[in-house]
Amino acid sequence: MCRNLCEKNARVRYSSIENWSKNTYNLNTKRAVVEDDGVIEWISGNMGSKTTMLYPSSILRGKNSKAYHISIAFAGKEQNQDTGAKVFHLGENTSSVIQSKSISVNGGITSYRGLLKINKGAKKSKSNVKCDALMIDNESRSNTYPCMDIKEKESDVAHEAIVGRISKEQIFYLMSRGLSEDESIKMIVSGFIEPIIKQLPLEYALELNKLIELEMEGSLG
């Protein structure tokens, strides 16, 4: 269990790349309480493990506090990545951004499971939730389970979910430029995860890129 206290005017960033062995059950608890004008950032990459259940939680207790949840999950054969975020808006003028991306291949299952709660009295709170899922084949699955409990009328909430497969047209275009089919798929996946990669420290970004490339080679090979 990881607990953080983001005090007044503080900014906390928690970055993690988790790559567990394929027989591991990863049940993970992370929580942060954010005071006035504080900012918490959760940036993570999750892969490996047989099953992962990971939902970092931000409690926006102070006025003008903010939370950013940015994550990428990868599920291959016989893997289930169940990830998401929990955000509780308690103070006035609080804001949160949840950006979740997932890739499933070779029968893997990815799920976004989120809870957004805006309490009565948390006036002028704002939240934006965006889930992007990419499925490489017909065997894979992607699920979205958003839960929103909005009890304050003076709030602004947006949710967007996009699930899709790599199109044959995209692969054909790249192959016409001299790439193989596998190289084309890897390039498309690389572009898909780029917004997350940009948020990570350099050494983490390099590691995540390398791990996903290895996972793709194993799944497509």
N, C-alpha and C positions, 0 to 999 in steps of 0.2 A: 504494500500500500504506500502511495506517495501523497503527502499532504503539503500544500503550500499556503502561506499567508502573504498576500500581496497588500502591503500597507499603503497608507495614503501617499499618493503621487508616485508610487513605485511602478516599475515595469519589469515583469518576469517572463522569461521565455523558457519553455521546456521542450527540448528537441530530442527525439529518440528514433532509432532505427532498430526494429526488433526482428531477428531472423532465428526462429527456434527450429529445433529438429522436428522432423515430420511426425513423430509419435508423441509430441508434447501437447498438453492442454494448457493454454495460456489464459488464465482468468485474472484480469488486471484491474486494480482500483487506483484511480488518480483523482485528486480533488484539490480545488483552490478556492479560498475565500478572498474576495477583492474589495478593498475599502475605497474611500472617496478618491476619485481621479486616478485610480490604479488601473493597470492593464496586464492581463494574463494572456500569454500566447502558447497554445499547444500545437506543435508541429511534429507529425509522426509518420513513419512508414512501417507497415506491418506485413510480414510474410512468414513462411515456414509454419510450423505447428499443425497439428491435426485439426484442432478447434481453437479459435481465439474469441474471447468475449471482452471487449475493451471499449469503455465509454467514459472518457475523461469528463469531469464535472466542474463547472464554474459557478460559484455562488456570488452574484454581483450585489453585494450588501451595501456598498457605499454609493453616494451620488456620483454621477458622471463616470462610473466604472465601465470597463470594456473587457470583452473576451473574444479571442480569435481561436477557432478550432480548424486546423488545416491538416488533412490526413490522406494517405494513400494506402490501399490494401490490395494484396495480390493473393489469389487462391488458385492452386493447380489441382492436380488429380487427388481425390480423396481429402481435400482440404475445405474447411468451412471458416471463413473470416467474417465474424459478426462484430462489426465495429460501429462507432458513432460518437455521440456527444450528448451531454446534459448541461443545460444552462438555466439558472434560476435568476430571474430579474426581481430583485427586492427593492433596490433604491431607485430614486427618480433619475430620469435622463440617462439610463444605462443603455448599452448597445452591445450586440454580439453578431459575429459572422461565423458561420459554419460552412466550410467547403470540404466536401468528402468526395474522393475519387476511388474507384475500385476497378480491378482487372480480374476477370475469371477466364480460365482456359482449361481444356482437357477434363471437363466435368466438375471443375471447382465451383464452390458456392460463395458468393460475397453478399453481405447484407449491410444496409445502413439502418441503424436503430437509434433514434434520437428522441430526446425529451426537451421541449422548450416550455418554460413556465414563466408567465409574467403575473406577478401578484397584484392584487388590488392596492392602489396607492403608488405603484411604480410608474408614475406618469411620464409621458414622453419617451418611453422605452422603445428601442428599435432592434429588430433582428432580421437577418437575411440568411436563409438556409438553401444551399445548393448541393445537389447530389448528382454526380456523373458516373455512370457505370459503363464499362466497355467489356463486351463478351467476344471472345475470339472464335468460338465455334458454337454449334447447335447443342452440344452436350452441357455446356456451362449454364449457371443460373445466377441471377442477380435479383435481390429483394430490397424493398424500401419500406421501413416501418416508422414513419414520422409521427410523433405525438406532440400536440400543441395545446397547452392549457392557458388561455388568455383571459385574465379576469380584470384587466384595466382597459377601459375604452380609449383612453388617450395613449395609444400605442400603435406601432407600425410594424407589421410582420409580413415577410415574403418568403415563399417556399418554391423551389424549382427542382424538378427531378428529370434527368435525361438518361435513358438506357438505350444502348444501341450496339450493333455489331460493326466490325470493320467491313466496309463495303467492297464489293468486287471491283468497282470502278477505281477506288483508291489504289488497290493492289495492282490493277492493270496499268494505271498511269505510272506508278513507280517502276514496275517491271519493264515498261517501255523505255525507261531511262537507264536500263542496264542492271537493275537490282534483281536478285532472286526473290522468290515468293517469301521465304523466311526473312530475308533482309528487309523486304518491304513492310512486313508485319511489325518487325522490331522497330523500324523507323516511325511507324504510326503510333506505336505504344510509347516511344520516347517523346513524341510531340504531345501525347495525351497527358503524360505525367509532368511535363515541363513546368507548369505553374506551381506545382508542389516543390520540385527540385530547386527552383529559384529562391524559395523561402528558407532553405536549409543552409547551415554553415557549409563551407566548401568541402571539408573532409566527409561530412555526412552525405552531401549530394553525390560525391564520387562513389561512396560505398553503396548508396541506394541504387544508383544507376547500374553499377556492376552486379549487384545481387539480382535485380530484375532481369538484366540481360542473361544471367546464368539460368534463372528460372525459365525464361522464355526458350532458351536453347534446349533445356531438358524437356519442356512441354511440346515443342515443335519438332524436336529431333526424331 
